[in-house]
Amino acid sequence: MGPVSNSRREFILGGIAATASLATYVPAHVLGLEGNVAANEKISLGIIGIGPRCTYDLKAMLPFQDVRCVAIADVQASRRDAGKKLVDQHYGNSDLKLYRDFRELLDRKDIDAVLIATGDRWHAAASILAAKAGKDVYSEKPCGITIAACQELAETMRREKRIFQAGTQRRSVPNFQQAVEWVHSGKLGKLQTMHASVYIPTLDNNWLPAQPTPARDVVDWNLWLGPAAWRPFNQQYVDGKWRGQWDFDSGARLLDWGAHTVDLCQWANRADDTMPIEYEPTEKNIVCRYANGVKLIIDFLPTPFGNRDPHYITRLGTCPVRFIGEGGFVETGDEGEIVVEPESLQKDVPEASKRVRGLDVSAHARNFFDCIRTRKPTVANPDVMRRSHIACHAAAIAWILNRKLKFDPVKEVFVNDDEANLLRSRGTRDWASVITG
């Protein structure tokens, strides 16, 4: 069920007036007024882009009793059909509606929120369109393919007063929460250095060989490209080989993990309202420095796993981070294990962290839906996303240009470097008209 209709609003308000002698103040969000979802109603959810990651997210959301998935939009027929099978089997009916063009989904007034899990090129643009259509947004990361896209996305969410959750779910996973808590509590001493792991950056501008373009109902290639520059169709792109391509990917792949690991370092350093002011690339990493003196080292990993090295970040699963203070350190990753010194802190490791892996989105999704009702900011709200994503993009630009860059975290511009500032944005197609063809 979607937002409360006018007739239902009139009925509710009329009932309150008729029983004024017994009434107490009822918050607007409880009644479903002011664009909010009533507390006793299900949140109506639409899906934009349903590949493997979205399927993982959706499987975590479907069990929520106060959420109902009602529609899926995807440019690929095979993915639309697979999504419908998943949702219809869960609910035991055939009610789910399918769309090739996600704008048709956004036109539905009964949909309260959307989960956006397209490729990187569409995340910001689709989120902005959704916000303007009055939808709250959970967007997979990277949420913006450039610094400018992240800025526009955050500003749109603020202006439209929409609830937004970046898919950086590790803020909601126990072992990462515990690691940050030890930093904030001072149990490791004053924070000195942080390590955030990322893939080795890549930058590929080569085109795959042209293949015959499928019928639009099979794969809508024009809509798949969206804001990205046009190029000939190749099935490998829609199968996932767009990653690492400059036109399609974010920050030379640095944001694949950096959107998570740099975000965790931002949180540990209490830097959600700022970002590093220096970015210096080396052969193995990018060394960043904050105004408060804390150093952030973005480490390049050739593979998701490797050998443990006491002088380098350990491999505790994907997306490992390490926080080093004057009196100790803590490191953890997606497997849930926590390594900490002094060892006396090991007794404080929560049992839950041994059972929840970093890929789990359940708590993060729950926070999103709860915030839809309360209208309070999510744990990965637009401002949090903006600063951590921009930090990643700034680091990627330093790597691309292969030189040290200085950055103004207030103006969000590089200092005295016109070439670097040109890379804060990139040219796009007029996707608003492209997707009408």
N, C-alpha and C positions, 0 to 999 in steps of 0.2 A: 504494500500500500504506500502511496506517495504522500506528499504534503496535504494538509487538511484543506478540503474544498471550502468555497465561500459559504455554501449552505450549511456545512458542518460547523464552520466558525460562528455563523449566526445562531445556530442551535445552542452551541456551547455558551456563547455570550448571553443569549437570552435566558438560559437556565441560571447563569450566575446572577443576572439582574433579578430574576424571580425569587431567588433565595438569598437576597442581600443580607437579611438579618442573621443568616448563618455563615455567610461567606467570610473567608480570610483572603489575604493577598495571594494570587496565583501567578507565578512567574510566566512571562510570555513563552518561554521555551517549552513549558509544560503543556500549554494550550496549542502549540504549533503555530504561534503567531510570529510575525517579523521574519518570515522565511525559515523558521526553525522546524525541526521534526518533533512532533508531540512525543512525550515520554512513553505513552502506551502504544505507539505505532512502530511498525517495522521500517527500518531504513531501506529504501529502494535503491539497489545498486546496479549500475551499468558498467560493462567492461569494454575498454578500448584497446584492442591488440591482445590476442591470447595465444602466445607462444609458450615455450617450456617454463619460463620464469613466472609468467602470469598464472599458468596452471597451478604452479606451486603455491603462489599467493592465494589464489581462489580456493584451493582445497583447505586452507587455514581459515578462510572467511565463511565458507558455506555452513559450518556447524553453528555459527552464532545465531541464536534464536530470534534476535531482534533485527536481523539483516536478511534481506531477500534479494537475490540476484535475479533480475528480470530481463536483461538484454545484453547481447554481446555484439560488438562491431569488430570486424577484421577484414582486411583486403584479400585474404586468402580463403577460398571456399573450404579447403580441407581443415583449416584451423577453426573456422566458424562451426563446421559440423562436429568436430571433436569437442568443442566447448559446449555445444548444445547437448551432446550425449552425456557429458560429465554433469551438467547442471540438472537436466531432466531426470537422470537416474537418481541424483541425490534427493530431489523433491518428490519423485514418484509421479511426475506428470509431464506434459509437453508444452508448458506455458511459455518457456523462454523464447524471446523474439531475437532474430538475427538481422544484422545490417552489414552491408559492404561499406557504406559511407558513414563514418561515425557522427557526422553532423545530424543525421536523421535520429540517431540515439539522443543527441543533445537537445533536439527539439521536443522531446517528450517531457511534459511538465510533471509527470508522476515520478521521475527519477531524481533522487536526492543527491546522490554521490556517484563518482566514477573511480574506477581503478584503471590507471593508464600504464600499459606495459608494452608499448610499441618499441621500435628501435630508437636510439638516442635522438635521431634527427627530428622526431615528432614530439618528444616529451614536453618541451616548453610550449610549443605552439598549440598542441592539443589541450594542455592544462589551462592555457590562457582562454581558449575558446570555451572550455567547460566552465571556467569561473564566470565568464561573461554570460553564460547561459544559466547561471544561478546554481551550479553544482559545486559541492565540496569535492576535493580532489586528493586521492592517494596516487602519487606518481612514483614509478620505479626510477631508480637512478641510472645514470646521471640525469638530473632533472633539467639541465640546460646544456646545450652543446657548446656554448661560448659564455664568456663573462657577461656580455650584453644580454643574452637570453636569460641567464640567471637573474639579472637585475630586473628585466621586464616582468619575468614570472613573479618575483617577490612583490613588486609594485602592484601588479594586477591583483594578486590575492589580497593585499592590504586595501586597495581601492574598492574591490568588489565585496570585501568583508566575508571571504570564504575561508573555510577550514581547509588546511593543506597539511599533508604528511608526506615528507620525502621518504622513499623506501630504504632508508639507512637504518635498518631494523636492529643493528647491533647496539644501539642506545637502549634497547628494551630487552637485552639478553643478560642473564645474571652474572656470568663471569666477567664480561666487559664492565658492567655496572660496578662490580666489586673492585676491579682494578682502578677505576676512576675514583671510587670512594676513598681508597687508601691514599691516593694523591691528595684529594681535597681535605682529608682529615689531618694531613701532615705526618702520617705515620711513616712515610718514606723520607721525611725531611723536605727541605725546599726543592722543588722541581727544577731540574737542570737540563735534561735532554729527553727527547721523545723520539721513538722510531716508528714510522708508518711504512708498511710494506706495500709495494705495487709491482705489477708486471714490468718487465723491461719495456720502456716506451717504444712504439713503432709508428712510422709515418709512411703510408702507402698511397700513392696517387695514380697507380696503374689501373686501367680498366680491364675487366674480364672480357673475353670475346663475346660479341653480340650473338644472341640467339633469338629465334622468333618470339615475339611478344604474345603471351597467352590471351585468351578472351578475358574481358574485364571481370566476368563472373567467376572466373577461375583464379586469376591474380590481377588485381587492378594495379598495374605497374605505375601509372601516373600518380595514383593516390599513395602507393607505397613510397615513392620518392618524396612526395609532399614538398617541404621547404628546400630539399636538397637539389643541387644542380642536376639537370637531366643527363642521363647516359643510357646506352642501350641495355635492354633486359638481359640478364643472365640468371638462371635458376639458383646458382650458388649464392647470389646476394640474398634472396629471400629465405634461403636455408641457413643463413647466419654468417656468410663470408663477407658481410659488410664491415665487420669489426676490423679496426685498424685503418680503414679507409678515411681519408681526411674529410670527405664530403658527408660521411655518415656517422663517424665516431666522435667521441669527446676527448679532447686533450691528449692525442697520441696514445690512447688507451690508458693513460695514467689514472683516469677517473674510474676505471673498472673496479679497482680495489680502493683507490685513493678516496673516492666518495665515502667509503666506510672508514678506512684507517686514519686518514687525515681528519675526518670528522670526529673520531674518537679522541685524537690528540687535541683538537680544538676544545673539546669538552673538558679533557683533563687539565688543560692550561687555563680554564675559565675564560676562554677567548671567543665565546659565541658572538660577541659584539665587535670582533676585530679579526685580524689575520696577520701572518708574518709580514715583515717589512722588507726582507731581503731573501732572494732566491739565487743560489749559486750551484749550477750543475757540475758534476764530476762524472767520471767514467762509471761509477757504481751507484751513485745516488744524487739527490739534490739536497743541499744543505740550506735550510731556511732558518731565519732568526726573527723572533718577536721583539717588540719594543721593550718588554719586561726582561729581556736577556735570555729567555728560554730558547733552546735550540731544537728544531724539528728536522730530523733526517729522514727523507723519503727514500727508502732502500729499494733498489731494483732486484727483483727475484726472477731468475731464469725459468723456474718452475714453481708451482705452488708449494712444493716441499723441498727439503734439503737437509743437510747435516747440521746438527746443533754445534754452535760455536760460541763459547762464552764471551767472545769479544764482538759478537755480531748478533743481530736479532735471531732468536730461535724459531724453529718451525713447529708451531703447535696447531697445525691445521692451516686452512686458508685465512687470509686477512689477519696475520699476527701483528700485534703492537707491543711496544715496550716503553715503560715510563721509568726514568731513572732520577732518583732524588739524592740529596746529600747523604742520607742515611740508609738507602736501600733501593731496590728496584722491584718492579712487577712486570711480568709479560704473560700474554695469553693470546689465544686464537680461537678459531671456530670449533675445535674439538672440545672446548670447555675446560681443559686443564689450565691451572694457574701456577706459575712458578714465581715465588716471591722470596725476597730477602729483606729484613731478617726472617729466619725460618719461624720465629715465634708467631708471625702473622698467618702461617699456614692453617692454624686451627680455626681461623675466621673464614676460611673459604666456604661459601654456601654450598650445601649438598645439591641444590638445584642446578648449580653451574655444571655439575658433572653429567647432567641428564639433558640439558638444553643446548643444542648446537647453534652456532652463529647464523645459520641460514634460516632458522625458525622465525616466522613473521607473526605468530599468533598474538603475542603481547603487544607488538607494535600496531597491528591491525586493530586490536581491541582498543588501544589508546585513541586511534583515529575515530572509530565509531562513537566512543564515549564523548570525545570532544565535539562531534557533530551535535550531540544533544546539549552539552553545556556551553558550547561556543567559546571554550577556552583554547588557548594555543596547544598544539600537539608537541610532543617531545622533539620532533624534527620539523619544526614549523618553518615558514618561508625565510625568516631571518637567519635561523640556524643553517638552513640549506644554502642560502646566499653566500654567507661568509666561508663556509667550508668548501663549497664548490669553487668559489672564486680563488681561494688559496690553491686548490688543485690546478685550476686553469693557469694561474700565474706561474706555478712551478713548471707546467708543461711548456709554456711559452719560453721560459728561461732555457729549458732543454732544447727546444726547437731552434732558438737563436744561438745556443751554446755560449751564453755569457751571463755574468752576474747581473741581476736586475734588482732595482729598488722599487718599492711599491708603497703608495699612500693608501692606507686602509680606510681612511675617511672619505676621500674623493674616489677611491677605487680606480686609480690610474697609476701607470708606471711613471716614475720620476725621471724626467728629462730623457725619454726614449720614445721617439715617434714611431719607430718601427714596431716596437713591442705593443704600443697602444693601438696600432692598426690591427693587431691580432686579437684584440678584445672582442671583435665581432667579425662576421664574415658575410659575404653576399648570399642571398637566398632567392629562390623563386617566389613569385607572388602566389603563395599556396592558397590564399583565399579564393582566387579565381581558378587556379590549377585544378582544384578538386571538384569544380563544377562541370568540367569537360568530360 
